[in-house]
Amino acid sequence: MATVEKASKSSRLVSRAAPEVIELVQDAADIMGTSVSDFLREIAIERAREVVTKHEKFELSLKGQAQIMDAIMNPPPINEELLNIARKMKENGGINIQL
């Protein structure tokens, strides 16, 4: 597991790796003409952005988009049970959660 050491302007990211992983990363950095530190930093930033973007992004298939639009444009009728719940909420001043 990587650790982060706090510093005033930047932090150090430390990680342990097997010798074959270190050799592979060194070879890749050499091919790219960069240092291992720069290579790892660039790859880590790229992957971190992918993960964050995927986490924050909500994607729908065309079928899902059509279903949502249909539900918005043609909402189902409100049934009596839902109306009773809404009346009780209004009488009680909102949502009351009993634990």
Backbone bond lengths (Angstrom), bond angles and torsions (degrees), N, CA, C in turn:
res aa  C-N    CA-C-N  psi(-1)  N-CA   C-N-CA  omega(-1)  CA-C   N-CA-C  phi
1 M - - - 1.450 - - 1.521 109.25 -
2 A 1.316 116.79 137.51 1.458 121.14 -179.15 1.522 110.12 -76.54
3 T 1.325 115.48 150.09 1.460 120.30 175.17 1.515 108.50 -122.50
4 V 1.303 115.13 152.97 1.466 120.19 178.75 1.523 107.65 -118.57
5 E 1.315 116.44 126.00 1.457 122.29 177.09 1.523 108.26 -101.30
6 K 1.336 116.79 127.62 1.461 120.77 -178.04 1.527 110.74 -73.90
7 A 1.325 115.78 141.09 1.457 122.32 175.43 1.523 107.34 -140.65
8 S 1.335 116.14 170.67 1.457 118.91 -175.24 1.527 113.15 -67.87
9 K 1.324 118.43 -46.96 1.466 120.60 -177.02 1.517 112.58 -108.37
10 S 1.308 117.54 -27.78 1.453 121.13 178.97 1.517 108.64 -148.43
11 S 1.309 115.79 167.89 1.458 120.97 -179.21 1.511 109.39 -121.67
12 R 1.306 114.64 156.73 1.460 121.11 178.44 1.516 108.31 -99.95
13 L 1.306 116.14 132.23 1.450 122.75 176.49 1.519 107.21 -105.80
14 V 1.326 116.44 120.35 1.461 121.22 -175.20 1.518 108.91 -117.95
15 S 1.335 115.97 136.41 1.458 120.39 179.78 1.520 109.56 -146.36
16 R 1.306 116.27 143.26 1.462 120.87 175.50 1.518 108.26 -93.85
17 A 1.339 116.06 147.41 1.459 120.42 179.26 1.518 109.63 -150.31
18 A 1.310 114.48 152.99 1.464 120.41 177.32 1.528 109.18 -67.36
19 P 1.335 117.29 153.02 1.466 120.62 -178.58 1.530 113.41 -54.51
20 E 1.339 117.10 -38.28 1.469 118.61 -179.71 1.529 111.91 -68.12
21 V 1.318 117.24 -30.31 1.466 120.33 176.28 1.522 109.67 -70.53
22 I 1.317 116.37 -43.91 1.467 120.89 178.68 1.529 110.09 -60.22
23 E 1.313 116.80 -43.09 1.467 120.49 179.28 1.528 111.04 -63.71
24 L 1.323 116.53 -42.41 1.464 120.18 179.13 1.526 111.20 -62.74
25 V 1.324 116.59 -44.56 1.466 120.71 179.35 1.523 110.48 -64.69
26 Q 1.331 117.08 -41.15 1.467 120.56 178.29 1.535 109.97 -61.96
27 D 1.330 117.08 -44.30 1.474 120.49 178.01 1.519 111.08 -60.07
28 A 1.333 116.83 -44.16 1.469 120.33 179.87 1.518 111.28 -64.00
29 A 1.337 117.04 -41.82 1.464 120.86 178.32 1.525 110.60 -63.52
30 D 1.344 116.21 -41.01 1.469 119.97 177.76 1.522 111.03 -61.54
31 I 1.314 116.36 -44.03 1.471 120.46 179.21 1.524 110.56 -60.95
32 M 1.329 116.16 -39.01 1.463 120.61 -179.80 1.527 112.04 -78.68
33 G 1.327 117.09 -9.69 1.457 120.55 -179.99 1.517 112.81 71.56
34 T 1.307 116.45 36.67 1.456 120.58 -177.95 1.525 109.64 -137.31
35 S 1.306 116.82 170.43 1.464 120.45 177.58 1.529 109.29 -78.38
36 V 1.309 115.36 161.12 1.471 119.89 177.06 1.528 109.50 -60.43
37 S 1.322 117.61 -42.41 1.472 120.81 179.61 1.523 111.70 -59.59
38 D 1.337 116.12 -47.87 1.470 119.41 179.64 1.526 110.83 -64.88
39 F 1.326 116.97 -41.04 1.460 121.56 179.23 1.531 110.23 -60.26
40 L 1.331 116.46 -50.82 1.461 120.39 -178.87 1.521 111.85 -63.50
41 R 1.330 116.96 -40.03 1.461 120.58 179.08 1.525 110.70 -61.66
42 E 1.329 116.96 -47.01 1.462 120.85 -179.45 1.528 111.56 -63.03
43 I 1.335 116.38 -44.78 1.459 120.53 -179.89 1.527 110.39 -65.81
44 A 1.324 117.46 -41.80 1.465 121.31 -179.77 1.528 110.97 -63.39
45 I 1.327 116.84 -43.04 1.466 120.62 178.94 1.519 110.10 -63.55
46 E 1.314 116.81 -45.70 1.463 121.49 -179.54 1.533 110.70 -59.41
47 R 1.321 116.30 -48.17 1.464 120.64 -178.19 1.525 111.20 -68.34
48 A 1.319 117.51 -39.35 1.462 120.97 178.70 1.526 110.55 -62.15
49 R 1.312 116.87 -41.89 1.476 119.97 177.62 1.520 111.06 -63.01
50 E 1.336 117.27 -40.70 1.469 121.03 177.66 1.524 111.12 -60.24
51 V 1.321 115.54 -45.94 1.469 120.50 -178.45 1.527 110.50 -63.61
52 V 1.334 117.11 -47.28 1.462 121.09 -178.90 1.524 109.96 -64.21
53 T 1.322 118.05 -44.30 1.459 121.21 179.61 1.523 110.83 -61.46
54 K 1.315 116.45 -44.62 1.471 120.02 179.87 1.524 110.28 -63.14
55 H 1.320 116.86 -38.43 1.467 121.36 -179.83 1.533 110.97 -67.41
56 E 1.315 117.33 -38.94 1.462 121.50 -175.06 1.519 113.23 -86.20
57 K 1.321 117.21 -19.06 1.455 121.92 -174.36 1.523 110.58 -89.37
58 F 1.305 116.12 138.01 1.453 122.75 178.64 1.523 107.14 -114.11
59 E 1.314 116.54 114.69 1.454 120.25 -177.79 1.517 110.17 -114.22
60 L 1.318 115.32 140.22 1.450 121.64 177.17 1.517 110.13 -123.21
61 S 1.313 115.09 146.77 1.452 119.04 171.72 1.530 107.57 -72.79
62 L 1.308 116.88 168.30 1.473 119.64 177.16 1.520 110.28 -60.24
63 K 1.327 116.39 -37.73 1.470 120.39 178.53 1.525 110.03 -63.50
64 G 1.340 117.23 -44.29 1.457 121.25 178.73 1.519 111.97 -62.84
65 Q 1.323 116.30 -40.16 1.467 120.35 177.96 1.522 110.44 -62.61
66 A 1.320 116.06 -43.73 1.462 120.77 179.84 1.524 110.64 -63.72
67 Q 1.331 117.56 -39.64 1.463 120.60 179.90 1.526 111.29 -65.74
68 I 1.328 117.12 -40.68 1.465 120.04 178.67 1.520 111.10 -66.79
69 M 1.321 116.29 -44.03 1.469 119.25 178.59 1.524 110.94 -62.60
70 D 1.317 116.66 -39.38 1.464 120.28 178.88 1.527 110.26 -63.77
71 A 1.349 117.25 -42.40 1.467 120.65 179.11 1.526 111.66 -65.19
72 I 1.330 117.32 -34.04 1.465 120.77 178.46 1.520 110.62 -72.84
73 M 1.327 115.88 -44.92 1.465 120.49 -176.43 1.532 112.76 -76.82
74 N 1.320 116.68 -27.99 1.463 121.58 -177.57 1.528 110.29 -132.69
75 P 1.328 117.12 68.23 1.463 118.46 -176.95 1.526 111.00 -64.83
76 P 1.321 116.99 147.13 1.454 119.26 178.48 1.527 110.16 -68.18
77 P 1.324 117.56 155.22 1.468 118.86 179.04 1.528 110.96 -65.67
78 I 1.321 115.18 150.36 1.457 120.50 179.15 1.522 107.83 -79.67
79 N 1.337 116.16 125.01 1.465 119.03 -178.73 1.524 110.93 -86.66
80 E 1.319 115.59 169.32 1.471 121.63 -175.82 1.525 112.10 -62.94
81 E 1.324 117.47 -37.50 1.454 120.69 -179.94 1.523 111.42 -62.39
82 L 1.324 116.78 -42.74 1.463 121.06 178.45 1.528 110.62 -65.79
83 L 1.337 117.22 -39.81 1.465 120.21 177.42 1.528 111.24 -62.88
84 N 1.333 117.82 -40.42 1.470 121.08 178.60 1.531 110.80 -63.26
85 I 1.321 116.54 -42.32 1.462 120.70 178.01 1.526 110.42 -62.17
86 A 1.329 117.25 -43.40 1.461 121.59 179.72 1.525 110.85 -63.34
87 R 1.336 117.12 -39.89 1.467 120.41 178.37 1.530 111.26 -63.73
88 K 1.341 116.04 -43.53 1.458 120.02 179.21 1.525 111.11 -63.69
89 M 1.324 115.99 -40.36 1.471 119.31 178.05 1.519 110.52 -62.54
90 K 1.336 116.59 -41.80 1.465 120.24 -179.46 1.524 110.54 -64.82
91 E 1.334 115.87 -41.95 1.460 120.27 179.40 1.531 111.87 -64.54
92 N 1.320 116.57 -35.18 1.467 121.27 -177.94 1.520 113.32 -90.29
93 G 1.296 117.65 2.83 1.462 120.84 177.08 1.521 113.89 78.77
94 G 1.305 117.65 23.16 1.469 120.77 177.13 1.504 112.44 127.84
95 I 1.281 116.84 -154.71 1.457 122.61 -177.68 1.517 109.11 -84.67
96 N 1.320 116.61 126.99 1.469 121.75 175.53 1.524 107.37 -115.21
97 I 1.315 115.46 118.22 1.458 120.12 179.26 1.513 107.66 -103.78
98 Q 1.321 116.01 122.36 1.457 120.78 178.11 1.509 108.74 -101.58
99 L 1.330 116.24 122.00 1.461 121.27 179.15 1.509 110.41 -102.36
